[in-house]
Amino acid sequence: MLPVGEARARVSGMRAGGSAATVLELLFPGDSEMARRMRAHDWDGSALGDPAGWPASLRTACRICLTSRFPMIVWWGPELSFLYNDAYLPLLGSKHPALGKPGEQVWAEIWPIIGPMLDSVLSTGQATWSEDLLLPMNRHGYWEETYWTYSYSPLHDDAGTVRGVFTAVSETTERVIGERRLTVLHDLGARAGHARSVAEACELVAAALGRAGADVPLAAVYLRDDATGELVLAASSPLGAQPAPRTGGPGGWPLDEAIALGQPVRVTDVRARFGDLPAGGWSASPAQAVVLPLAFETGGPAGVLVAAASAGRALDEAYESFLTLVGQQTAALVTGAVAYQAQQRRAEELAELDRAKTVFFSNVSHEFRTPLSLITGPLEELRAALPDPGAAVARELDVIDRNAQRLSKLVNTLLDFSRLEAGRMQPRFEAADLAALTAELASSFRSAMDRAGLAFEVDCPPLPEPVYVDPELWEKVVLNLLSNALKFTFQGSVRVGVRVSGDQAVTEVADTGTGIPAAELPRLFERFHRVATARARSHEGSGIGLALAAELVALHGGEITAASTEGAGTVFTVTLPLGRSPGRVAAGPAPARGLGATRAYVQEAERWLPGGESAWPVDAGEPAGPAGPAGPAARDGARVLLADDNADMREYLQRLLDPEYQVQAVADGQAALDQARARPPDLVISDVMMPGRDGLSLVVALRADPVTAGVPVMLLSARAGQESVIEGLDAGADEYLVKPFAAAELRARVRGILRLAQVRGAHARWRTAMIDSMQEAFFVADQSGAIVEVNSAFTRLLGYGPGDLPYTPAQPWPPHLSTEPARPARHRDGRLVWIAASISQATDPQTGQRMTVGTLRDVTAEHYVGQRQTAVAAMGVLLSEAETVPEAVTGTIWEIREIWHARQVLAVTWDDTGEPALAAAGPARAWDDLPEAARDAISALRAGPRLRPATSGPGAVGIALEHPGGLLALWAELDPDRPFASEDEALLTQLCGYLVQALHRIHQSGQQREAALALQRAILGPAELPPGFAARYEPATRPLEVGGDWYDIIDLPDGRTGLVVGDCVGHGLAAATVMGQVRSAGRALLLRETSPARALAALDQFAAQIPGAACSTVFCGILDPATGRLVYSSAGHPPAIVAAADGGITLLEDGRSASLAVAEDLARSDAECVLPGRSTLLLYTDGLVERRRQPLDEGIMRAAAAVQAGRSALAADLAGQLMAGLAPAGGYEDDAALLLYRHPVPLELTFPADAAQLAPARRALRHWLTQCGLATRTIQDVLVAAGEACANAVEHGARHGASAPVRLAATATATDLRLTVTDGGQWREPAPGATAYRGHGIPFMRAVMTRVAIAPGQNGTVVNMELRISS
Amino acid sequence: MTTDLTFSAGQRPDGTPVLAVTGEIDMSNAGQFGSALAGALPERGRLAVDLTGVGYLDTSGLAQLFRHAQRIEVTVGDMLATVVTISGLADLTTVTRATA
């Protein structure tokens, strides 16, 4: 391009003597189409007239236009006549030829936009532009999406009036499209970790791509269906797009082919296959597509992403690699979702399995109970109806009874299990005499053992301390072990022993039986596991007895073990802690305990023996009450309660009735009333005259109580006479017998009353039996609200039995007699249960009282299930939002604390040395604050299995799980009132499963982020710069840390330093990859070549090989820091700036040549300068100085001024100031890099504390000060001050042993010197009154330096001195 | 090892003995400097100490000069001007500036 003035000169020259053709040749040079057209144009007929008369500026513009390869237009004159070049032809399309036509006519359709812009240029003379304008263009055989930036500059005529507009056009397609694609990838990447399912992941991808129609007009994710093995459409964009292959076409997408190949397949006949597809806003339907196999890491389904390419862009390498990246992002999203799902499924399956099992047990047991009570009830009726059934029938009845009992025992055991599982088994621990209790239980087996011919040894000496057990549960443990021993022992002995070992009570049941194979021992206590090969007395059994025993022992905080030798026998050992309770000790009286369970066990065992008959009366009702052992019951089964204060009379009556009835005798009226309420008998026989409550008052009380109102009462009295009889009958007695009476009469009357009562009471008894067999708790309350009747389920639910009835409304437990879905109530033992009540009103037909009848259902489990579901949801939200590992862990422990109302929850991790680190939701602060038991329990988790809750004693639970840093143990100190059931364990496992998943996700994305940063930093440049240098870098594309710009500092031989600052075309990731290569090459070449120019020449050859590297600009220099000599060469790069100490500015403009690889055999030359002392050198890229609508020169001068102004700042500070100070208002639009050097390099000297070292140190300092360009006088002053400080330092160092060296550091800015002398000794204050020369030279320092600061310290003294340099 | 320092003795035309010192004086050789001074002092009258050849003099060297301040007169070059002025030696004895 010729400078304007020169062109004008030549044209004028030609006008004088050249021919018209030559003139035209000069005006419209070249052989381009437009040059030819212009030469041939009939200008005289146009508004522009004869070119010879054109103003110089128009002629110049026209020449520039024709010789440029950029599209250009010249608009001239009032009509804005249209002149353009060849490069503009594709943009003009079919409007060509339009030479000389009025602009408005040429561009009619966009005139509303560009017309005003052109007018504005004409009227104001100000340039303007329009940026990134989309122009569909057919320049490569298809209509292409292209973007252009137009600039409009004024053209003046010779008089200086604006007459025309010059328009240069530059293409911005690559940048616009590149940015858009980067946005798509960011958008996809931002969705990582969000999807909970594969479908959701696919939808996320589709949704993200739905916004990227311009780049991916059609996308479809196909996943392999596990069931059919076929690839099924999982999601598509635009939403719901599912193009069908054309009939007769080449077929659909080559999905299987892509999977088989394992690499992308390019489809070029898309239109033939599908016809028109969504075009993503472009005018033509996609013609090409890429089918990308999706590689999942975690064994998810095989999948394929189909991505159509916009018809507006050629599917070139860049486009295909973009689509491949989309495929990789998609695969990553699906992989994340698959992993998430798998984890979740596992946790849910575990929880579901456990829940199902518990529900099954519970249901089965309850379902059996009702029919069982309907067998045993009528059986008793039948026995009553057939007092003498005959041997055959009696045997059958016995068989029915025995089997019902057996079934009942099994059902009860199963129920025990389900109660254990649901956490409803609440042991009532009491301090028991374990030896006596065990011996008593053992004695019940004695007769069975005798009959089996086994020696039975019971060795239970008293223990020194009580053992806390629930007697009922302990009974089950012992009976199971005994029955087991009997079952498997055919000869020899069974031994039961109780003894003390350390702080444990040890109970052993040893037999000489068949023994257990060693292989079976580990599974002995597993539920339903039966030792298959064992020879036994019976094959009955469910395999749950030992399992139950083990669970019950565990509930006691004890342990059960078995040792066995096959053929020799087995020893079961139960250890229980001595003298401390594993749980809450029962308050209040123990509930009545019967021998029902014992009877069932012994009966069952006896049936295994020869003869098979039980020594126990099979038809006996269960004797009740702590008042004393009951006599053997009669076959009739009727229960008679006898109250008489005379012991002889009691014995006599008992003897009379014993053969026929089950008699319980008590000594007074109150005892009789208590017993009757606890368990209403069939008949009460009471003396009238008794101390305390007498017979009459007993009758009144019995009648007043709905439970006992129907019990027949016979009064015995020594008082004869009609009045007494009437009084007794008035009170409600059924019979009144006057002593003395005949035995036969008594028996006849009893029989009569019972028969009558049986008829009368059958209904009532059935009612009682049915109510008792109800699974729901049942109660009746009277008008006052007092509860007057309850069933056994009620007692189980709330702990209040019939014995203490009535319960007045003042009770602290369920007081509200209203129907409610769920409300909390307090069990008698203090724990909270949730109940749903159903209440109705009824009138008592006897009394006319309005009674309240209610049933209560235990909904504790449901209540907590609801709570848990909420908890799971809350955890899900919490974990999906957590971005760091500690955040997820802390959130989880607080959530766990909330769910279980735990006192505190701890999260413990261990570092490599085994040192624990603690996070707490609760009061704990440090590991050492924890009680030892807790520390032990938590440490034990490390060795245990992962994701399995471990309860360490009651009231605490722990769980271990995988953590990015190794192992994480969670430990919760629970609310003692809340049982921690197996459902809780399942929930905890599930929550922790989520946590593991979340930790994995967080950790992985953190690692990816770090890896990406590390990679970027690796290509960016040295992170640590040598002293004296400072650098800053600001990429245009966030969050990238790299771009097309770079800086580099290279250590060269002979102490020289290579300096490079460069700028590759563009910014963002694509430019960064090119930059990384060019930077590395530049580094290597500087080490090899002898001068910057030679290095740049070699770099030219390198850049020619790398796509995108051509046109990079580089400033390359080699600095000798010792002399300040800088040799440099620039490849099209803006000049470096040198700001001298006195404020003078030099631009290093020599040694310039073209950008890298723009032409072959470019001549490159070196230039040279010497950096004066305390001057500042700034190398930078144009991003730092470039501003829109401003010449680059202005930017450079602005930067130079900023360096000049900051020459008093330290290099590192100045770099930050420049980067911040030069930034445009909206931040840097392009990558910006800068590299600063302040000459000379700061001095850094370290020498031993030896006086002989002072002279060399002074020499080095003098040399450096000379480098700083200081006046001789100033140098001498500084030398004196520094010399004194160093001499003092040597003195100190020597005084404190020669170990500590002396350090002298010096830095210079344009206006200041800073010196620091550091020693390892202690500063000695000058003695008061000391003369100047003894004052260690401090006055000298103060006299010559601007500021002196002495900081004595423990480990040495630091002297800081500053000198302001006068210019 | 000590910092290099050389001495040469002479006499002025008026008979005043002269001790000319060349080198740098710091704590490593101040003692040596002091001995040389003491040795060169005449029994009567003053000693002229010529320090124009000394490029550096610190407080330990000054201390030696102060010790004999009453009996010496000192000649210094530009390099030591500041030290001699600040130390106050010029107030106690005759200090002559030799300009190069």
Interface residues (C-beta under 8 A of the other chain):
Chain A: A1251 A1252 L1254 A1255 R1258 T1272 R1273 Q1276 D1277 L1279 V1280 G1283 E1284 A1287 V1290 E1291 T1331 A1332 Y1333 R1334 G1335 H1336 G1337 P1339 F1340 A1343 V1344
Chain B: M1 T2 T3 D4 E24 D26 M27 S28 Y56 D58 T59 S60 L62 A63 F66 D78 M79 T82 V83 I86 S87 G88
